[in-house]
Amino acid sequence: MTRLLEQAFETIRKLLDPVQDDLARLLLEIADGETQCVALTSDEESDLAEALAEVERGEFASDEAARALWVFPSFR
């Protein structure tokens, strides 16, 4: 096992059991090659195109906005 994977597991061990289970299922899907592509709707394609254009223009969310997006009560 690589050091990075060991570090990931150490971090995951600190999370709540339901979150650990979700991450374990995701990891197993990826390792088994069961992850499937998702077809985007036309609205989703438009949203993605706009997001990529924002990246090209250098328009990124602030650190505070990004933290607000990824900090869920279950992870605390």
Residue frames relative to the residue before (quaternion, step in Angstrom):
aa qw qx qy qz dx dy dz
M 1.0000 0.0000 0.0000 0.0000 0.00 0.00 0.00
T 0.4381 -0.7057 0.4898 0.2650 3.57 -0.93 0.86
R 0.6378 -0.5300 0.3938 0.3966 3.54 -1.24 0.38
L 0.6324 0.5386 -0.3370 0.4432 3.56 1.01 -0.77
L 0.6615 0.4893 -0.3102 0.4763 3.59 0.95 -0.83
E 0.6221 0.5268 -0.3364 0.4715 3.59 1.03 -0.73
Q 0.6417 0.5141 -0.3196 0.4709 3.59 1.00 -0.83
A 0.6340 0.5275 -0.3295 0.4595 3.59 0.99 -0.81
F 0.6700 0.4930 -0.3035 0.4647 3.59 0.89 -0.89
E 0.6231 0.5319 -0.3444 0.4585 3.60 0.99 -0.74
T 0.6590 0.4968 -0.3019 0.4773 3.58 0.99 -0.82
I 0.6700 0.5090 -0.2937 0.4537 3.57 0.93 -0.93
R 0.5914 0.5912 -0.3618 0.4121 3.61 1.06 -0.69
K 0.6641 0.5197 -0.2950 0.4492 3.58 1.14 -0.59
L 0.6015 0.5796 -0.3535 0.4210 3.60 1.25 -0.29
L 0.6474 -0.5121 0.3926 0.4055 3.55 -1.28 0.30
D 0.6648 -0.5470 0.3412 0.3774 3.58 -1.12 0.66
P 0.6688 0.4935 -0.3395 0.4403 3.66 0.79 -0.80
V 0.6368 0.5110 -0.3218 0.4793 3.58 1.07 -0.72
Q 0.6209 0.5314 -0.3348 0.4691 3.59 1.01 -0.79
D 0.6553 0.5130 -0.3122 0.4581 3.59 0.95 -0.86
D 0.6408 0.5202 -0.3269 0.4604 3.59 0.96 -0.82
L 0.6782 0.4839 -0.2901 0.4708 3.56 0.91 -0.90
A 0.6292 0.5312 -0.3317 0.4602 3.59 1.04 -0.73
R 0.6429 0.5137 -0.3233 0.4673 3.60 0.96 -0.84
L 0.6532 0.5161 -0.3087 0.4601 3.57 0.95 -0.88
L 0.6589 0.5089 -0.3015 0.4648 3.57 0.91 -0.90
L 0.6575 0.5025 -0.3089 0.4688 3.59 0.96 -0.82
E 0.6256 0.5300 -0.3383 0.4618 3.59 1.01 -0.75
I 0.6691 0.4936 -0.2972 0.4693 3.56 0.91 -0.92
A 0.6809 0.4978 -0.2912 0.4514 3.59 0.88 -0.94
D 0.7043 0.4448 -0.2581 0.4893 3.58 1.10 -0.69
G 0.4568 -0.7042 0.4340 0.3271 3.56 1.26 -0.10
E 0.4465 0.7177 -0.4283 0.3195 3.56 1.20 0.47
T 0.4599 0.6776 -0.4610 0.3419 3.57 1.24 -0.06
Q 0.1842 -0.8116 0.5505 0.0657 3.55 -0.74 1.06
C 0.5222 -0.6027 0.5013 0.3358 3.53 -1.25 0.51
V 0.2616 -0.7484 0.5912 0.1481 3.52 -1.15 0.65
A 0.3535 -0.7191 0.5573 0.2177 3.57 -0.90 0.92
L 0.3266 -0.7583 0.5353 0.1780 3.56 -0.84 0.99
T 0.4510 -0.6329 0.5482 0.3090 3.52 -1.19 0.61
S 0.6633 -0.4907 0.3595 0.4360 3.60 -1.22 0.20
D 0.6201 0.5320 -0.3407 0.4652 3.60 1.08 -0.67
E 0.6618 0.4983 -0.3009 0.4724 3.57 0.97 -0.86
E 0.6277 0.5242 -0.3333 0.4691 3.59 1.04 -0.74
S 0.6435 0.5146 -0.3147 0.4712 3.58 1.01 -0.80
D 0.6472 0.5158 -0.3094 0.4683 3.57 0.96 -0.90
L 0.6597 0.5038 -0.3035 0.4678 3.57 0.96 -0.87
A 0.6367 0.5230 -0.3258 0.4636 3.59 0.96 -0.83
E 0.6564 0.4964 -0.3101 0.4760 3.60 0.97 -0.83
A 0.6407 0.5214 -0.3260 0.4597 3.59 0.96 -0.83
L 0.6640 0.4931 -0.3046 0.4723 3.59 0.94 -0.84
A 0.6217 0.5263 -0.3349 0.4737 3.59 1.08 -0.70
E 0.6270 0.5275 -0.3320 0.4673 3.59 1.03 -0.77
V 0.6326 0.5189 -0.3263 0.4734 3.58 1.00 -0.80
E 0.6438 0.5276 -0.3148 0.4561 3.59 0.93 -0.90
R 0.6986 0.4488 -0.2562 0.4949 3.59 1.09 -0.75
G 0.4944 -0.6753 0.4171 0.3545 3.59 1.29 -0.12
E 0.4583 0.6747 -0.4490 0.3649 3.57 1.21 0.47
F 0.0782 0.8068 -0.5739 0.1168 3.53 -0.32 1.31
A 0.5741 -0.5664 0.4582 0.3738 3.55 -1.25 0.43
S 0.5404 -0.5929 0.4799 0.3551 3.55 -1.18 0.55
D 0.6569 -0.4922 0.3821 0.4245 3.57 -1.25 0.34
E 0.6441 0.5337 -0.3207 0.4445 3.58 0.99 -0.85
A 0.6614 0.4976 -0.3048 0.4712 3.59 0.94 -0.86
A 0.6466 0.5097 -0.3216 0.4677 3.59 0.99 -0.79
R 0.6462 0.5126 -0.3250 0.4627 3.60 0.94 -0.83
A 0.6424 0.5287 -0.3269 0.4483 3.59 0.96 -0.82
L 0.6459 0.5270 -0.3154 0.4534 3.56 1.08 -0.68
W 0.7986 0.3535 -0.1556 0.4616 3.58 0.88 -0.93
V 0.6231 0.5195 -0.3611 0.4598 3.63 1.17 -0.12
F 0.0465 -0.8086 0.5855 -0.0338 3.52 -0.32 1.33
P 0.6014 -0.5824 0.3924 0.3810 3.62 -1.02 0.67
S 0.6429 0.5422 -0.3416 0.4196 3.64 1.00 -0.67
F 0.6648 0.5087 -0.3033 0.4552 3.61 1.20 -0.41
R 0.5841 0.6103 -0.3725 0.3841 3.58 1.21 -0.24
